[in-house]
């Protein structure tokens, strides 16, 4: 079996939107849906779909609540998500020679 770093890449992060979500959430303790959507330049439906998929895998935690009378959604990385993404990034660094 090959020990090449490509074998440690996480397929759940191969989609550019999911990679971007994980990267954005790595830099913040928590991000609200609107800010995340604007930072990534994607639509509500695209962000919602990818956040749901990441939440299903246990990488992201979603919290819903209200600010005043307006509903809000926040996302943050789970401990497992933070670890899995760090391992994925490390494998990318090794593949590209940055590590």
Secondary structure as GFF3:
##gff-version 3
##sequence-region A 1 99
A	DSSP	three_ten_helix	5	8	.	.	.	ID=ss1
A	DSSP	three_ten_helix	11	13	.	.	.	ID=ss2
A	DSSP	alpha_helix	16	26	.	.	.	ID=ss3
A	DSSP	beta_strand	31	32	.	.	.	ID=ss4
A	DSSP	alpha_helix	33	40	.	.	.	ID=ss5
A	DSSP	alpha_helix	44	56	.	.	.	ID=ss6
A	DSSP	beta_strand	60	67	.	.	.	ID=ss7
A	DSSP	beta_strand	70	77	.	.	.	ID=ss8
A	DSSP	alpha_helix	79	96	.	.	.	ID=ss9
###
